[in-house]
Amino acid sequence: MPVNPDLQGRVFEKTAPYLVGREKIREFAAAVFSQSPLNFDVEAAVAAGYPDLVAPPTFGVVIQEGTLAQLLADPTAGIDFSRVVHGDQRFTSTRPIVAGDELTATLTVASVKQLGGHSMVTSESSIVDATGAHVVTAISTLVVRGDE
């Protein structure tokens, strides 16, 4: 079954707030082999002008995951998760994510394309802080393999 083309343009509900913690930043930084002291040492981050630890640039995927879960759980989407391959991931940041940020995200399905028997779903998750100010947009393309 192909992905529902009517998904294109759909905007999902804003996610619940995610409070960014120091230990989560440190764990993520270690997982991506970051060497930056801004990701591990509060004093180094403050000395560099940040209010707390700075998350690696790809940390936005942690918040984006909640929006993608909404998309994948939607029975009208026609997305069989067992057939999904992650095709692309990009980030556009207004400012770095720092420990103490309370972030929410809203997913918009930017496009649904059919290529052969496969579908490509590109979504944009706009991530904002507690004041509503933009922090990062995470753009993800999922490839949903067709029947073999």
N, C-alpha and C positions, 0 to 999 in steps of 0.2 A: 504494500500500500504506500503510495507516495505521500510526502508531507503536504499538508493542507496549504494551498497557495494563498488562502485568505488570511493566513497569519501575517503576511507582509503589512506593515504599518501598525500592527497591534501593539498597544502599550499595556504592560502588566502593572499590577499594584506595587507601590513602593514597599521595599522589604522592611522588616523590623530593624531597629537600630542595632548596629554592631559596634561595641566599644573596643577600640584597638588597645591591646595590652602590651606592655614591655616584653613579657616572656614570649608572646606570640610572635612579635617582631624578631626577637633573638632566634627563635626556633625556625622561622621562615628564612631568615638570613643565613643560618647555618645550612639549611636544606639546599639553598641555591649557591652555596660556597662563597658567600660574600666575605670580603676581607675588610670592609669599611668599618672603622671604629664608630661611626655614626649609628650603625645598626646594633651595636653591642654595649657601648659605654655612654651612659647618660651625661657624664661630665664633658666628654668629647662633643656630643651633640649640642649641649648648651653653649659650649665655647664657640661652636660654629654658628650660633645664632638661632638654633631651634629650641622649642620649649621642652622637648623630650626626645627619646630615641626616634630616629628616622627609619621608616620601613624601606626596604629595597623597592625599586621602581615597579616591579611586577607583583607587589603585595596586593594590588587591587583585585587580583584574581580571587583572593579569599572572600572579598565582599561580593564580587560578581557571581560566585558560585551559588549564592542564594537566589539570584535572579534566574540563572540557568536552570535551577531546580524547579522553579515555577513553570518555565517553558516545557521542560521534559515531563512534568507531571500532568500537564494539560491534556486531557483525553481527546480534545478536538484538534490538537496539533498534528496528530498522525505520525509522531516520532517514536520509533521503536529504538529504545536506548541500546539494545544489544547490537544494533546495526550502525551506531554512531562512531565516527572517527573525528577527532579534533583536527580541523584543517588549518586554522590560522588564529593568531592571537596578537592584538596590538593594544597599546595604551597611549592615551593623550592626557597629560597631567597639567593642571593649573598650578598645583603646589604639591610637595611631598606629603605623604601620609605620615603622621607622627603618633606616638603613644598618647593616649588620652582622647584622640579623635572619636567622636560618635558619628558613624557613617550610615547612611541609607542609600539604596540604589533602586533605580527604576529601569527596567528593560524595555527596549523598543525593538521589534523585529524589523530590521532595515531592509532585508530582501529574502526572498525564497526563489531559488532558481532550480530548474530541472536540467540536468546534464546527462544525457543518455538515460539510464534507468536510475540514476542517483539524484538526490536532492542536496542543495547547499543552502543552509539557513545562516544568515549573518545577522547578529544581534548586537545592539549597542546598550551597554549598561552605564547609565550616568550616575556617578557616585558623588554625593554631596555631604557636607558636614552638618552639624546640628543647627547652624544658622541658615542652611539652605545654599551655601556657597559651593560652587563646583570645585571638586578636588581632582577627579580623574574620570575619564571615560574609557571603559574596557570594551573593545570590539572583538567579537569572537565569531568564527565561522565553523559550523558543524557540518560535516558531510554525513548524510544518512544513506548508507549503501542500499541500493535497490535489490530486488529479488535476483537470485543468481540463476 
